[in-house]
C-alpha cells in the first residue's frame, strides 16, 4: 500500500494506491468505486471519475477506482499482442490528477476469472473491499464468462446494500459515436494524434526506460533517447513530443517511431531527440507525450538526405509544440478538468 501525494494534490488528502491483495486502509473504508479496465482513461472514463467524486462527496465517503491487472484480454489470450494505451504506472498518474482518493488494483487471475457475478459483488466488492457504492459505464461486464451486465450489477448491488450508478455513453460534441479506447487505438494506428488526444482530453503519453542503441543519431547530429514499446500499435512516423525528465522537468522534442528503413529495418523503436539538451539518460525512466504527427516513416537514399529532412522535422516540431494547447497529465498545476469539458 503506498500513500502518495504530489504538487497537484491537497496534501491533507494523499492519493493511496493498493496493489494486488493489499487491504484497503481505514481511510478508504466505505469508499465509492468506479470499476473498469480504464485503458486510456479517456473522456468517458473521466465522467465516471466525476460521478464517483460527486456520489462519494454527497455521502461523505472516499472516492476510488477499482481496476485489474493484467488486462483480462492479456490473461485470456497471452499469445496475442495487446496495444495498451495506458499501463499501470500511467493510470496512477492520471487518476492522481483527477482528484480521487485512491486506486485499487486487483490481480486478474484464474480465481477472479471464475468468480460468478453474485460472488463478484458479495465477496469482492462488499466483503473484501467494504465498498458503499459503485459507478460503472454503460458497457461494463463482469463475472465468469462476462455474465454480469450493468442491469444485473444494479440488482445485485441493491441486494447487497450498495449504491450503483450507471453512466451512459459519452460522445464529443456533434458526434454520435461514443468515446472509446478502441477508437483511440484506431486513431493512433493511423497516426492521428490530434484525434486520439481529443478523445482522451489530454496528450497521450507512454512510459519507458532509455536503452542503448547503435549511437547513429549522434553521427547524424540528432542524438536520441531510445525506448522500446512492446506491442505498441502507434503508426510508424515522426512526431512532435514533450518529454518529462526524471527530475520532473518537461522538455520539447521530436521523435521517430518505427524500424529505421534507411539503415536496418529493425524492431520498432521510439527514438526521441530532446531539443537543447545535453546529458546521459541511459537507464532512466521517461514519460513521452505525443502532441502532433508530422509525417510517415520514409526510406532515404542517403544519410545526407535524411539529415536534411530531419532538420525540417525538428523545425516543424518546434512550431507545432509552440502552438499546442492540449492539456497535459504530466505537467504541474491543478488537476486536469474532467470529461464534461468536451469542447
VEXDREN-2710 file (C-alpha; in Angstrom, 1 decimal):
% VEXDREN-2710
k/r/px/py/pz
1/UNK/0.0/0.0/0.0
2/UNK/1.5/3.3/-1.0
3/UNK/0.0/6.7/0.0
4/UNK/1.5/9.3/-2.3
5/UNK/1.0/12.9/-2.9
6/UNK/2.2/15.5/-5.4
7/UNK/2.2/19.2/-6.0
8/UNK/-1.1/18.8/-7.8
9/UNK/-2.9/17.5/-4.8
10/UNK/-4.2/18.6/-1.4
11/UNK/-1.5/17.2/0.9
12/UNK/-4.2/16.6/3.5
13/UNK/-5.8/14.0/1.2
14/UNK/-3.0/11.8/-0.1
15/UNK/-3.7/9.5/-3.1
16/UNK/-3.4/5.9/-1.9
17/UNK/-2.6/3.0/-4.2
18/UNK/-3.4/-0.5/-3.1
19/UNK/-1.9/-3.2/-5.2
20/UNK/-2.5/-7.0/-5.6
21/UNK/-4.1/-8.3/-2.3
22/UNK/-3.3/-5.4/-0.1
23/UNK/-6.2/-4.5/2.2
24/UNK/-7.8/-1.1/2.0
25/UNK/-6.6/1.3/4.7
26/UNK/-9.1/2.7/7.2
27/UNK/-9.0/6.0/5.2
28/UNK/-10.7/4.2/2.3
29/UNK/-13.3/2.1/4.2
30/UNK/-16.8/2.5/2.8
31/UNK/-15.5/4.0/-0.4
32/UNK/-17.5/4.5/-3.6
33/UNK/-15.6/3.0/-6.5
34/UNK/-15.5/3.4/-10.3
35/UNK/-14.9/-0.1/-11.7
36/UNK/-13.3/-0.9/-15.1
37/UNK/-10.2/-1.5/-17.1
38/UNK/-9.8/2.2/-17.9
39/UNK/-7.4/1.7/-20.8
40/UNK/-6.6/5.2/-21.9
41/UNK/-8.6/6.9/-19.1
42/UNK/-10.4/8.8/-21.8
43/UNK/-13.1/11.4/-21.5
44/UNK/-15.8/8.8/-20.9
45/UNK/-13.8/7.3/-18.1
46/UNK/-13.3/10.8/-16.6
47/UNK/-17.1/11.2/-16.5
48/UNK/-17.0/8.1/-14.3
49/UNK/-14.4/9.7/-12.1
50/UNK/-16.5/12.9/-11.7
51/UNK/-19.6/10.7/-10.9
52/UNK/-17.6/8.9/-8.2
53/UNK/-16.4/12.1/-6.7
54/UNK/-20.0/13.5/-6.7
55/UNK/-21.6/10.3/-5.3
56/UNK/-18.9/9.8/-2.6
57/UNK/-18.9/13.5/-1.6
58/UNK/-22.7/13.5/-1.2
59/UNK/-22.4/10.5/1.2
60/UNK/-19.3/11.7/2.9
61/UNK/-17.3/8.7/1.6
62/UNK/-13.9/8.4/-0.1
63/UNK/-13.8/8.1/-3.9
64/UNK/-11.6/5.4/-5.5
65/UNK/-11.0/3.5/-8.7
66/UNK/-11.0/-0.3/-8.9
67/UNK/-9.2/-1.8/-11.8
68/UNK/-7.4/-5.1/-12.7
69/UNK/-4.0/-6.4/-13.8
70/UNK/-3.2/-8.0/-16.1
71/UNK/-5.7/-6.7/-18.6
72/UNK/-8.3/-9.5/-19.0
73/UNK/-7.5/-9.8/-22.7
74/UNK/-3.9/-10.4/-21.9
75/UNK/-4.9/-13.1/-19.4
76/UNK/-7.2/-15.0/-21.7
77/UNK/-5.1/-14.6/-24.8
78/UNK/-1.5/-14.0/-23.7
79/UNK/-0.1/-15.1/-27.1
80/UNK/-1.9/-12.2/-28.9
81/UNK/-0.4/-8.7/-28.9
82/UNK/-2.4/-6.1/-26.9
83/UNK/-1.9/-2.4/-27.6
84/UNK/-2.4/-0.9/-24.2
85/UNK/-3.0/2.8/-24.2
86/UNK/-2.3/3.3/-20.5
87/UNK/-0.1/0.9/-18.5
88/UNK/-0.3/0.6/-14.7
89/UNK/2.1/3.4/-14.0
90/UNK/0.4/5.8/-16.3
91/UNK/-3.0/5.0/-14.8
92/UNK/-1.7/6.0/-11.4
93/UNK/-0.5/9.3/-12.8
94/UNK/-3.8/10.1/-14.5
95/UNK/-6.1/9.1/-11.6
96/UNK/-3.9/11.0/-9.2
97/UNK/-4.6/14.1/-11.3
98/UNK/-8.3/13.6/-11.3
99/UNK/-8.9/14.4/-7.6
100/UNK/-9.7/10.9/-6.4
101/UNK/-8.7/9.4/-3.0
102/UNK/-7.2/6.2/-4.2
103/UNK/-6.6/3.5/-6.8
104/UNK/-7.1/-0.2/-6.0
105/UNK/-5.5/-2.7/-8.4
106/UNK/-6.6/-6.3/-8.0
107/UNK/-5.0/-9.3/-9.7
108/UNK/-6.9/-10.8/-12.6
109/UNK/-6.2/-14.5/-12.3
110/UNK/-8.0/-17.8/-12.6
111/UNK/-9.8/-17.3/-9.3
112/UNK/-11.2/-13.9/-10.3
113/UNK/-11.9/-15.1/-13.9
114/UNK/-14.0/-17.9/-12.5
115/UNK/-15.9/-15.8/-10.0
116/UNK/-19.7/-15.6/-10.7
117/UNK/-21.4/-12.3/-10.9
118/UNK/-23.1/-12.6/-7.5
119/UNK/-19.9/-13.6/-5.7
120/UNK/-18.1/-10.7/-7.5
121/UNK/-20.5/-8.3/-5.8
122/UNK/-20.9/-10.0/-2.5
123/UNK/-17.3/-11.2/-1.9
124/UNK/-15.1/-8.8/-3.7
125/UNK/-17.0/-5.5/-3.6
126/UNK/-18.8/-5.8/-0.3
127/UNK/-16.8/-8.2/1.9
128/UNK/-13.2/-7.8/0.7
129/UNK/-13.2/-4.1/-0.2
130/UNK/-16.1/-2.9/2.0
131/UNK/-17.4/-0.6/-0.6
132/UNK/-20.6/1.5/-0.1
133/UNK/-21.3/2.0/-3.8
134/UNK/-20.0/1.7/-7.3
135/UNK/-20.1/3.6/-10.5
136/UNK/-19.8/1.8/-13.9
137/UNK/-20.1/2.6/-17.6
138/UNK/-23.0/1.5/-19.8
139/UNK/-21.0/-1.3/-21.3
140/UNK/-19.4/-2.8/-18.2
141/UNK/-19.4/-6.6/-17.9
142/UNK/-18.1/-8.7/-15.1
143/UNK/-18.1/-12.1/-13.6
144/UNK/-17.5/-15.6/-15.1
145/UNK/-17.8/-15.5/-18.8
146/UNK/-18.8/-11.8/-18.7
147/UNK/-22.2/-12.9/-17.4
148/UNK/-22.7/-9.7/-15.4
149/UNK/-24.4/-6.8/-17.2
150/UNK/-24.9/-3.3/-15.8
151/UNK/-28.6/-4.1/-15.1
152/UNK/-27.6/-7.3/-13.2
153/UNK/-25.0/-5.3/-11.3
154/UNK/-27.6/-2.8/-10.2
155/UNK/-29.8/-5.6/-9.0
156/UNK/-27.0/-7.4/-7.1
157/UNK/-25.8/-4.2/-5.5
158/UNK/-29.4/-3.5/-4.3
159/UNK/-29.4/-6.9/-2.7
160/UNK/-26.1/-6.3/-1.1
161/UNK/-27.0/-2.8/0.2
162/UNK/-24.6/-1.0/-2.2
163/UNK/-25.4/2.1/-4.2
164/UNK/-25.0/1.7/-8.0
165/UNK/-24.8/4.4/-10.6
166/UNK/-24.6/3.6/-14.4
167/UNK/-23.1/6.3/-16.7
168/UNK/-24.5/6.5/-20.3
169/UNK/-22.2/6.7/-23.4
170/UNK/-20.1/9.9/-23.7
171/UNK/-19.5/11.5/-27.1
172/UNK/-17.7/14.5/-28.4
173/UNK/-19.9/17.5/-29.4
174/UNK/-21.8/16.9/-32.6
175/UNK/-20.7/13.3/-32.8
176/UNK/-22.9/10.2/-32.3
177/UNK/-20.1/7.6/-31.8
178/UNK/-19.2/7.2/-28.1
179/UNK/-15.7/7.9/-26.9
180/UNK/-13.9/4.5/-26.6
181/UNK/-10.4/3.0/-26.1
182/UNK/-10.9/1.2/-29.4
183/UNK/-11.4/4.5/-31.3
184/UNK/-8.3/5.9/-29.7
185/UNK/-6.2/2.9/-30.7
186/UNK/-7.6/3.2/-34.3
187/UNK/-6.6/6.9/-34.4
188/UNK/-3.1/6.2/-33.2
189/UNK/-2.7/3.3/-35.6
190/UNK/-3.2/5.8/-38.5
191/UNK/-1.0/8.5/-36.8
192/UNK/-3.9/10.7/-36.0
193/UNK/-2.6/12.0/-32.7
194/UNK/-4.9/15.0/-32.8
195/UNK/-8.0/12.8/-32.9
196/UNK/-6.6/10.5/-30.2
197/UNK/-5.8/13.4/-27.9
198/UNK/-9.3/14.9/-28.5
199/UNK/-10.9/11.6/-27.3
200/UNK/-8.6/11.4/-24.3
201/UNK/-8.8/15.1/-23.4
202/UNK/-5.1/15.3/-22.9
203/UNK/-1.9/14.3/-24.7
204/UNK/-1.4/10.6/-25.0
205/UNK/1.8/9.5/-23.3
206/UNK/4.0/6.4/-23.0
207/UNK/6.5/5.4/-20.3
208/UNK/9.7/3.6/-20.8
209/UNK/13.4/3.1/-19.9
210/UNK/16.1/4.6/-22.1
211/UNK/18.3/1.8/-23.6
212/UNK/21.5/1.7/-25.6
213/UNK/21.2/1.9/-29.3
214/UNK/23.7/2.0/-32.2
215/UNK/24.6/5.6/-31.4
216/UNK/23.8/6.5/-35.1
217/UNK/21.8/9.6/-34.0
218/UNK/25.0/11.3/-32.7
219/UNK/26.7/11.0/-36.0
220/UNK/23.6/12.5/-37.7
221/UNK/23.6/15.4/-35.3
222/UNK/20.4/14.2/-33.6
223/UNK/21.3/12.2/-30.5
224/UNK/18.3/10.2/-29.3
225/UNK/17.0/8.5/-26.2
226/UNK/15.8/5.1/-27.4
227/UNK/12.8/3.4/-25.8
228/UNK/11.3/0.0/-26.7
229/UNK/7.5/0.0/-26.7
230/UNK/6.3/-3.7/-26.7
231/UNK/3.1/-4.3/-28.7
232/UNK/2.7/-0.6/-29.5
233/UNK/0.2/0.0/-32.3
234/UNK/1.2/3.6/-33.0
235/UNK/1.7/4.4/-36.7
236/UNK/5.4/4.5/-37.7
237/UNK/6.4/8.0/-38.3
238/UNK/7.7/11.3/-36.9
239/UNK/6.0/13.1/-34.0
240/UNK/6.3/16.3/-32.1
241/UNK/6.6/15.3/-28.4
242/UNK/7.1/16.6/-24.9
243/UNK/9.2/14.6/-22.5
244/UNK/9.2/14.6/-18.7
245/UNK/12.7/14.0/-17.5
246/UNK/13.4/12.1/-14.3
247/UNK/13.7/15.4/-12.4
248/UNK/10.1/16.3/-13.4
249/UNK/11.1/19.0/-16.0
250/UNK/9.2/19.0/-19.3
251/UNK/11.3/19.2/-22.4
252/UNK/10.2/19.6/-26.1
253/UNK/11.5/17.3/-28.8
254/UNK/10.9/15.4/-32.0
255/UNK/10.6/11.6/-32.1
256/UNK/10.7/8.8/-34.6
257/UNK/8.8/5.6/-34.0
258/UNK/9.5/2.8/-36.4
259/UNK/12.0/0.4/-38.0
260/UNK/14.6/2.9/-39.4
261/UNK/14.2/1.8/-43.1
262/UNK/17.1/3.9/-44.3
263/UNK/19.5/1.8/-42.2
264/UNK/18.4/-1.5/-40.8
265/UNK/14.6/-2.1/-40.8
266/UNK/15.0/-3.4/-37.3
267/UNK/12.5/-3.9/-34.5
268/UNK/10.2/-0.9/-33.8
269/UNK/11.8/1.6/-31.5
270/UNK/10.9/5.1/-30.2
271/UNK/13.8/7.4/-30.7
272/UNK/13.5/10.8/-29.0
273/UNK/15.6/13.8/-29.8
274/UNK/15.3/16.4/-27.0
275/UNK/15.8/20.0/-28.1
276/UNK/18.6/22.0/-26.5
277/UNK/19.5/19.1/-24.1
278/UNK/22.8/17.5/-23.2
279/UNK/23.0/14.7/-20.6
280/UNK/23.1/11.0/-20.0
281/UNK/19.7/9.4/-19.9
282/UNK/20.7/5.7/-20.2
283/UNK/18.7/3.5/-17.8
284/UNK/16.4/6.4/-16.8
285/UNK/12.6/6.2/-17.0
286/UNK/11.0/8.8/-19.2
287/UNK/7.4/9.9/-19.9
288/UNK/6.8/10.9/-23.5
289/UNK/3.7/12.9/-24.6
290/UNK/2.6/12.9/-28.2
291/UNK/1.5/16.3/-29.4
292/UNK/1.3/16.0/-33.2
293/UNK/2.0/13.8/-36.2
294/UNK/4.5/15.2/-38.7
295/UNK/4.9/12.6/-41.4
296/UNK/5.1/8.9/-42.0
297/UNK/8.3/6.8/-41.9
298/UNK/10.4/7.0/-45.1
299/UNK/13.4/5.4/-46.6
300/UNK/16.0/7.9/-47.8
301/UNK/18.7/7.5/-50.5
302/UNK/21.5/8.7/-48.2
303/UNK/22.3/9.9/-44.7
304/UNK/22.6/13.4/-46.1
305/UNK/19.1/13.3/-47.5
306/UNK/17.8/12.0/-44.1
307/UNK/19.6/14.8/-42.2
308/UNK/18.1/17.5/-44.4
309/UNK/14.6/16.1/-43.8
310/UNK/15.3/15.8/-40.0
311/UNK/16.2/19.5/-40.0
312/UNK/12.8/20.2/-41.4
313/UNK/11.1/17.8/-39.0
314/UNK/12.7/19.5/-36.0
315/UNK/11.7/22.9/-37.1
316/UNK/8.1/21.7/-37.7
317/UNK/8.0/20.0/-34.3
318/UNK/9.1/23.2/-32.6
319/UNK/6.3/25.2/-34.3
320/UNK/3.7/22.5/-33.5
321/UNK/4.7/22.4/-29.9
322/UNK/4.6/26.2/-29.6
323/UNK/1.0/26.2/-30.9
324/UNK/-0.2/23.2/-29.0
325/UNK/-2.7/23.9/-26.2
326/UNK/-3.8/20.3/-25.4
327/UNK/-3.8/19.7/-21.6
328/UNK/-1.0/17.6/-20.1
329/UNK/-1.3/14.9/-17.4
330/UNK/2.4/15.2/-16.7
331/UNK/3.0/18.9/-16.1
332/UNK/2.3/20.6/-12.8
333/UNK/-0.7/22.7/-11.8
334/UNK/-4.2/22.0/-10.9
335/UNK/-5.8/18.6/-11.8
336/UNK/-6.9/18.4/-15.4
337/UNK/-10.6/19.3/-15.9
338/UNK/-13.0/16.4/-16.1
339/UNK/-14.6/14.8/-19.1
340/UNK/-17.6/17.2/-19.1
341/UNK/-15.5/19.9/-20.7
342/UNK/-15.6/18.3/-24.1
343/UNK/-15.2/21.4/-26.2
END
